[in-house]
């Protein structure tokens, strides 16, 4: 039994006639398509929570605080310069994950201050006291240090540029981590 097949080839000859004998062709084997990988949110969450926090931005911090007390018998002044480093990031337990097919949808929390290192013994202290006054005592220096530390925390929390950098870095890091999981086709972020 002869059959005629018309073949259309893109970029080649159109309308060629091919004649073949169907009796010499073996039946096609049933080829199984690979099974699609089904993603579970638990798989993604487990991959992310291998570390408790993701550090997304590190930086340096510095603040100077002054104290001044002038009396009739002399002045008492001090200046402390507090400096150190900070880290912004996200806690992995606060990341929300959902899947639609093989696409992972991620909602990241706002990056927050996860580490602040301002060594007390590294601050610079300048004392200037009058003839009849003593230098500022240790309790006042600690109060100045605490005030500087609080202001540094507030400055970091209100620094829009640092927050934006930390958020962009978090998206990049989380995306890379999730894309390493087998079967993930894409990662999207919601804000």
The 8 nearest C-alpha neighbors of each residue, nearest first, counted from 0:
[[1, 20, 21, 2, 22, 19, 23, 3],
 [2, 0, 20, 19, 21, 3, 18, 22],
 [3, 1, 19, 18, 4, 20, 0, 21],
 [2, 4, 18, 17, 5, 1, 19, 16],
 [5, 3, 17, 6, 16, 2, 18, 19],
 [4, 6, 16, 15, 14, 17, 3, 7],
 [7, 5, 15, 14, 4, 8, 16, 13],
 [8, 6, 13, 14, 9, 5, 12, 15],
 [9, 7, 11, 13, 12, 10, 6, 14],
 [8, 10, 11, 7, 13, 12, 6, 14],
 [9, 11, 8, 12, 13, 7, 14, 6],
 [12, 10, 8, 9, 13, 7, 14, 15],
 [11, 13, 8, 15, 14, 10, 7, 9],
 [14, 12, 7, 15, 8, 11, 6, 9],
 [13, 15, 7, 5, 6, 16, 12, 8],
 [16, 14, 13, 6, 5, 17, 12, 7],
 [15, 17, 5, 4, 14, 18, 6, 3],
 [18, 16, 4, 3, 15, 5, 19, 6],
 [17, 19, 3, 2, 16, 4, 20, 1],
 [20, 18, 21, 2, 1, 17, 3, 4],
 [19, 21, 1, 22, 23, 0, 2, 18],
 [22, 20, 23, 24, 19, 1, 0, 2],
 [21, 23, 20, 24, 0, 25, 1, 19],
 [22, 24, 21, 20, 25, 19, 26, 0],
 [25, 23, 21, 22, 26, 20, 27, 19],
 [24, 26, 27, 23, 22, 28, 21, 20],
 [25, 27, 28, 24, 29, 23, 22, 21],
 [28, 26, 29, 25, 30, 24, 31, 23],
 [29, 27, 30, 26, 25, 31, 24, 32],
 [28, 30, 27, 31, 26, 32, 25, 33],
 [31, 29, 28, 32, 27, 33, 26, 34],
 [32, 30, 33, 29, 34, 28, 35, 27],
 [31, 33, 34, 30, 35, 29, 36, 28],
 [34, 32, 35, 31, 36, 30, 182, 37],
 [33, 35, 32, 36, 31, 37, 182, 30],
 [36, 34, 37, 33, 182, 32, 101, 100],
 [37, 35, 182, 38, 34, 101, 181, 183],
 [36, 38, 35, 39, 101, 100, 182, 34],
 [39, 37, 101, 36, 40, 98, 100, 182],
 [38, 40, 41, 42, 37, 43, 98, 97],
 [39, 41, 43, 42, 97, 44, 96, 98],
 [40, 42, 44, 39, 43, 45, 38, 46],
 [43, 41, 45, 40, 39, 44, 46, 38],
 [42, 44, 46, 40, 41, 45, 47, 177],
 [43, 45, 41, 47, 46, 42, 48, 40],
 [46, 44, 42, 48, 47, 43, 41, 49],
 [45, 47, 43, 44, 48, 49, 42, 177],
 [48, 46, 44, 45, 49, 43, 91, 50],
 [47, 49, 50, 45, 91, 46, 51, 44],
 [48, 50, 47, 46, 45, 51, 91, 44],
 [51, 49, 48, 52, 47, 53, 91, 90],
 [50, 52, 91, 48, 90, 49, 53, 92],
 [53, 51, 90, 91, 50, 89, 54, 88],
 [52, 54, 88, 89, 55, 90, 91, 51],
 [55, 53, 88, 87, 56, 52, 86, 89],
 [54, 56, 88, 165, 168, 169, 87, 53],
 [57, 55, 87, 165, 86, 54, 88, 58],
 [58, 56, 86, 85, 87, 55, 84, 59],
 [57, 59, 85, 84, 86, 60, 56, 87],
 [60, 58, 84, 83, 85, 61, 57, 82],
 [59, 61, 83, 82, 84, 58, 151, 85],
 [60, 62, 82, 81, 83, 59, 63, 80],
 [61, 63, 81, 147, 80, 82, 151, 64],
 [64, 62, 80, 79, 81, 147, 65, 78],
 [65, 63, 79, 78, 143, 147, 80, 62],
 [66, 64, 78, 77, 79, 67, 63, 143],
 [67, 65, 77, 76, 78, 68, 64, 143],
 [66, 68, 76, 75, 69, 77, 65, 74],
 [67, 69, 75, 74, 76, 70, 66, 73],
 [68, 70, 74, 73, 75, 67, 71, 72],
 [71, 69, 73, 72, 74, 68, 75, 132],
 [70, 72, 73, 69, 74, 131, 68, 129],
 [71, 73, 70, 131, 74, 132, 129, 69],
 [74, 72, 129, 70, 71, 69, 131, 132],
 [73, 75, 69, 129, 128, 68, 70, 76],
 [74, 76, 128, 68, 67, 127, 69, 129],
 [77, 75, 67, 127, 66, 126, 128, 68],
 [76, 78, 126, 66, 125, 65, 127, 135],
 [77, 79, 65, 125, 64, 124, 66, 126],
 [80, 78, 124, 64, 123, 63, 81, 125],
 [79, 81, 63, 123, 122, 62, 82, 64],
 [82, 80, 122, 62, 61, 63, 79, 117],
 [83, 81, 61, 60, 117, 62, 122, 80],
 [82, 84, 117, 60, 116, 59, 61, 118],
 [85, 83, 59, 116, 60, 58, 115, 117],
 [84, 86, 115, 58, 114, 57, 59, 116],
 [87, 85, 57, 114, 56, 113, 112, 54],
 [88, 86, 112, 56, 111, 113, 55, 54],
 [89, 87, 54, 55, 110, 53, 111, 113],
 [88, 90, 110, 53, 52, 91, 111, 108],
 [89, 91, 52, 92, 93, 51, 53, 88],
 [90, 92, 93, 94, 52, 48, 51, 89],
 [91, 93, 90, 94, 48, 51, 95, 44],
 [92, 94, 91, 90, 108, 95, 107, 89],
 [95, 93, 107, 91, 92, 106, 108, 96],
 [94, 96, 106, 105, 93, 107, 97, 92],
 [97, 95, 105, 104, 40, 94, 106, 98],
 [98, 96, 104, 40, 103, 105, 99, 95],
 [99, 97, 103, 102, 104, 100, 40, 101],
 [98, 100, 102, 101, 103, 97, 104, 38],
 [101, 99, 102, 98, 37, 38, 103, 36],
 [100, 102, 183, 184, 99, 38, 182, 103],
 [101, 103, 185, 99, 100, 184, 98, 186],
 [102, 104, 98, 186, 97, 187, 185, 105],
 [105, 103, 187, 97, 188, 96, 98, 186],
 [106, 104, 188, 96, 95, 187, 189, 107],
 [105, 107, 95, 189, 188, 94, 190, 96],
 [108, 106, 94, 105, 109, 95, 190, 93],
 [107, 109, 110, 94, 93, 89, 106, 90],
 [108, 110, 111, 107, 166, 89, 162, 88],
 [111, 109, 88, 89, 87, 166, 108, 165],
 [112, 110, 87, 88, 113, 109, 89, 156],
 [111, 113, 87, 114, 86, 88, 110, 85],
 [112, 114, 87, 86, 111, 88, 115, 89],
 [115, 113, 86, 85, 112, 116, 87, 84],
 [116, 114, 85, 84, 117, 86, 113, 112],
 [115, 117, 84, 83, 118, 85, 114, 82],
 [116, 118, 83, 82, 119, 115, 81, 84],
 [119, 117, 121, 120, 116, 83, 122, 82],
 [120, 118, 121, 122, 117, 144, 81, 141],
 [119, 121, 118, 122, 123, 117, 81, 124],
 [122, 120, 118, 119, 123, 81, 82, 117],
 [123, 121, 81, 80, 120, 119, 124, 79],
 [122, 124, 80, 79, 121, 125, 81, 78],
 [125, 123, 79, 78, 122, 126, 80, 77],
 [124, 126, 78, 77, 79, 127, 123, 76],
 [127, 125, 77, 76, 134, 128, 124, 78],
 [126, 128, 76, 77, 75, 125, 134, 129],
 [129, 127, 75, 74, 134, 132, 76, 133],
 [130, 128, 73, 74, 132, 131, 75, 127],
 [129, 131, 132, 73, 128, 133, 72, 74],
 [130, 132, 129, 73, 72, 133, 128, 74],
 [133, 131, 129, 128, 130, 73, 75, 134],
 [132, 134, 128, 135, 131, 75, 129, 136],
 [135, 133, 128, 126, 136, 75, 132, 127],
 [134, 136, 139, 77, 133, 75, 126, 137],
 [135, 137, 139, 138, 134, 140, 133, 141],
 [138, 136, 140, 139, 141, 135, 142, 134],
 [137, 139, 141, 140, 136, 142, 135, 143],
 [140, 138, 142, 141, 137, 136, 143, 135],
 [141, 139, 137, 143, 142, 138, 144, 136],
 [142, 140, 144, 138, 139, 143, 145, 137],
 [141, 143, 139, 145, 140, 144, 146, 138],
 [144, 142, 140, 146, 141, 145, 64, 147],
 [143, 145, 141, 147, 142, 146, 140, 148],
 [146, 144, 148, 142, 147, 143, 141, 149],
 [145, 147, 143, 149, 148, 144, 142, 150],
 [148, 146, 144, 150, 145, 149, 62, 151],
 [147, 149, 145, 151, 146, 150, 144, 152],
 [150, 148, 152, 146, 151, 147, 145, 153],
 [149, 151, 153, 147, 152, 148, 154, 146],
 [150, 152, 154, 148, 153, 149, 147, 155],
 [153, 151, 149, 155, 150, 154, 156, 148],
 [152, 154, 150, 156, 151, 155, 157, 149],
 [155, 153, 151, 157, 152, 156, 158, 150],
 [154, 156, 158, 152, 157, 153, 151, 161],
 [155, 157, 153, 154, 158, 152, 111, 112],
 [158, 156, 154, 155, 159, 153, 162, 152],
 [157, 159, 155, 161, 160, 156, 154, 162],
 [160, 158, 162, 161, 157, 163, 156, 155],
 [159, 161, 163, 162, 158, 164, 165, 157],
 [160, 162, 164, 158, 163, 159, 165, 155],
 [161, 163, 159, 165, 160, 164, 166, 158],
 [164, 162, 166, 160, 165, 161, 159, 167],
 [165, 163, 161, 167, 166, 162, 168, 160],
 [164, 166, 55, 168, 162, 56, 163, 167],
 [165, 167, 169, 163, 168, 164, 162, 110],
 [168, 166, 164, 170, 169, 165, 163, 171],
 [167, 169, 171, 165, 55, 166, 170, 164],
 [170, 168, 166, 172, 171, 55, 167, 173],
 [171, 169, 167, 173, 168, 172, 174, 166],
 [170, 172, 168, 174, 169, 173, 175, 167],
 [171, 173, 169, 175, 174, 170, 168, 176],
 [174, 172, 176, 170, 175, 171, 169, 177],
 [173, 175, 171, 177, 176, 172, 170, 178],
 [176, 174, 172, 178, 173, 177, 171, 179],
 [177, 175, 173, 174, 179, 178, 172, 47],
 [176, 178, 174, 179, 180, 175, 173, 43],
 [177, 179, 175, 180, 176, 183, 174, 185],
 [180, 178, 177, 176, 181, 175, 183, 174],
 [181, 179, 178, 177, 183, 182, 176, 43],
 [182, 180, 183, 179, 178, 36, 38, 184],
 [181, 183, 36, 184, 101, 180, 38, 37],
 [184, 182, 101, 181, 178, 185, 180, 102],
 [183, 185, 101, 102, 182, 186, 178, 103],
 [186, 184, 102, 183, 103, 187, 101, 178],
 [185, 187, 103, 102, 104, 174, 188, 105],
 [188, 186, 104, 105, 103, 185, 189, 102],
 [189, 187, 105, 106, 104, 190, 186, 170],
 [190, 188, 106, 105, 187, 104, 107, 95],
 [189, 106, 188, 107, 108, 105, 109, 187]]
